[in-house]
Amino acid sequence: MTQISILGCGWLGFPLAKRLIEKGYSIKGSTTSENKLSTLESAGINPFLLILNSESVSENVIDFLAESEILIIDIPPKLNRKSEINAVSTEMEFVKKIQNVIPSIEKSSIKKVLFVSSTSVYGDQNELITEETIPNPETESGRQLLITENILLQNQNFETAVLRFGGLIGEDRHPVKFLAGKENLENPDAPVNLIHQDDCILIIEEIINQSKWNEVFNAAAPFHPTREAYYTQKAKEQNLALPKFSTEKLNIKKIISSEKIQNVLNYKFNLEIY
């Protein structure tokens, strides 16, 4: 039985772990909350309380990685607004967190690393974005994700797959809940680039099953209505106050292409859930 360690059993990592257990994998999962350890254990996950910071990592990271062949890293940068504005204040905090784990990975049985990243590494370029597009992050979190991607991809001690997700949505998470009733929203004509939690999980499963390592994948559903059309419709469906968009229309036409995932993994998105 292949064992997988999932660094970050949160919104995506926890249901991913449960799915992989259903498929016959043995799972170790980390959390930063002691209260969540029993939840992970009751789901069949071998739980670890693992704290990462820019100076150190919990000593039990060695046990967390032991006897696993695959490591999935699914922890967001979580940089606050002040950090995004003042890049100096972050002191590369997220990058350092991952760098602190790498020596333990190199000494462990881990042979494959799947890093969950974001399409924010591209910035707001007005074009069709493919994996060949040169990244140009405009936020501090996007910048640190890109640096971390490169550090992992260049490491010769393990193979890495980078998965750049678009805007994350799910049954309990949708941007329309935050946009409902708001006014003067920007970029009404900008296309949406979203990825549902279900597709996220199944894509990760396919990368593992098909052993597609040393690759970078963009993951956003091939479904790109305008922000105004999409969020207005979703607000109506959920009986929420309609969002109002600014008449000063900006011309951001960024579309994330998922063609590589569809062709290389032969993956079909479930557009009905969008």
N, C-alpha and C positions, 0 to 999 in steps of 0.2 A: 504493500500500500504506500503510495507516494505521500510524503508529508510536506505540507506547505505552511509557512509562517506568514501571517498577515500583520504587518505593522500598522495599526490603526483600525480597530473594529468599531467604526462609527457609522454614519448614515449609509455609506456604501459598503464598508468593510464587513459589517456584521451580517447583512443579508447575503453578501458574497460568500462568507464563510459557511453559512447554513446551506447554500446551494452546492458548494464544493463538497461538503460532507455528504449530501444526498447522492453525489456522483462518485462516492467511494474514496475521497481523499481524507487523510488525517490532518486536522487543522490546529495550529497553535495561533492564538490571537492576542494582541496586546490592547490595553486600554490605559488611560491616565487616571481613571476613576476607580477607586477601590470598591465603590458601591456597585459597579458594573461587573465585577469579577464573577459573582454568582449567576448573573444573567448569561454570560458567555458559557460558563460551565454547564448550565441547564440546557443549553443549545448543542451540547456535544463538543464544544471548543475547549481546548486546553488553555486556560487563561493565564495571562501574565500582566502584572502591574509594571508598566515600563515608562519611565520618565526620560524624555530627551530635552536637553537644553543646549545652549551654544558652548557650554564649558565641558559637559560630561554626559554620560548615558548610564542608566541603571546597570549595576553589575550583572543582574540576571539576564541581560541581553544574550549572554553566552548560552544559557539554558534555553532561551527563547528560540535561538537559531539552531540549536543542536539537533542533528539527524534530519533536518529539513533539506530538501533539494531545491525548493523554490521559495523566494521571498517576494511578497507583494508589499510595496511601500505606498500607503494611502493615507498620508497625513498632509493637510493643507498648510500653506505658509502661515495663515492667521496673522497677517500683519495688520495693525490697526491703521486708522485713517492718518494719524499723525506720522506713522512710519512711512506710509505711501507718499506723503508730501515731502517728508524729510528723509531721504534715503540714507543719509549718514547715520541717523539714529538707530537704524536696524542692525548695523554692523554685520551684515550678512548672516543674521541669526538662523534663518532656515537652512542655508547652505551648510553652516557649521554643524547644525543638528545632524544632518545626514552624513557629513564627513566624520563625525564622531562614531557613527555606527559602522562605517566601512571597514576599519581594521578588524572588527569582530566578524564581519561577513567574510573577509578574506581568510580568516583562520577557521571558519566553520565548514560545514558540508554543503553550503549553498552553492549551486552551480548556475542558477538562473535568477534574475531580478526583474520584476515588472514594476515600473515606476509610473504611478498615476500623476499626470501633469495636466496642463490646461492649454486651451487655444489662446489664452491671454499672452502667450509667448510671441504671438504674431502682431500684437497691437491692433489698431483699427485701420488696417490697410484696405484701400478701396479696390479690391480685386478678388478673384477666385483663389482661395487659399488651399494649396496642396502641401504635401510633405516636402516638396521641393522648394517651396517659398522660403526665402531667408527670414528667420524670425526677427522681429523688431519690437520687443516689449516696451510698453509705455507706462507700466506700473512697476512698483518695486517687487511685488509678489511675482509678476510675470518674469522679471529679470532674474530673480533668485531661482525660480523654477527652471529657467533655461540653463543657468550655470550648473544646477544640480543634475539636470539631464546629461550634460556634457561630461561631467565628472564620472557618472555611472557608465555611460556609453564607452568611455575611453579606458575604463578599468579592464585589464586583461585577465583578472582572476575569476571573472564570471561573465555570462552573457546577459545583456540587458534588452528589454523591450520597453519603449516609452509610449504611453497612451495619453494623448492630449484630448481631453474631453471638452466639449462645448458647455453651454449653460446646463447645469444639472437640474432635472425636474423629477418628480415622483408623486405618488398619491398624497403624500404629506408635505410636499415641497413644490411650490410653483410661484414664479415671479409675479403673476397677476395678483396675488394676495397682498403684495407690497405696493403694486402700482395702482390698485383699485382706488378710484376717487381722487387721485392726484392730478394736478394740473401742470401745464407747461412742460410736459415730458419731451425730452429731446429725441431726435432721429426717428420720426414717425415712419419714414420710408426705408429704414434700415432693415435688412432681412434678419429673421431670428435664426440662431444656430444653437439648437437645443439637443440634449441627449437624455433619454429617460433612464431611470435607475435600472429597469429591467434589461434594456439594451446594454448598459454598462456592464452588468454582471455576465450576460451571455457572451459579450465580446471578449472579456477577460478569460472566460472559460474556453473559448475557441483558440485564443492565443496559446493557452497552456496545452490544450488537446492537440493542436496542430504544430506545437513547438516552433512558433514563429518568433525567434529571438533575434537580437541585433537588428531590430527594426524600430521605426517610429511610425505611429499611426495617429491620424486625426480621427476623432469620433464625434460626429454630429449627424443627426438624422437628415436624410436628403429631403428636407421639408423646410422651405424658407419663405413663408409669407412675410409681409411687412410687420413691423412691431405694432403699428396702429391697428391693422386688420386683425392680427392674431390675438392681441391682448384685449381688444374690444370684444371679440367673439368669446373669449374665455371668461371675461367678466360677465357677459350675458348668460352664459351657460351656468355659472355659479351664483347668479343673482347678486353680483357685487356692483358697487358703484362704478360707472364707466370711467376709465382713465381718459384724460384729455391731453392731447399732444400739441406741442407748440406749432404755430403756423410758420415759424422761421425754420424751414426744413433744411437740415444738414444733409450732406451728400455722402454718407458712409454706406458703402455697398459691399461690405465684407461678407463673403459666403465661404463657409468651411466645407470643402469637398470631402466626402466620405468614400470616394471611388476606390481608394486603395484597400480599405477594409472590406468593401463589397467584393472586390476582385481577388485579393490575396487570400482572404479568409472565407470567401464565398458566403458572406454574411448578408442576411436580409433583415432590414429594420422592420419593426412592427409599427407602422405609421398610424394605426388605429389608436394607439395610446397617447398620441400627441394632440 
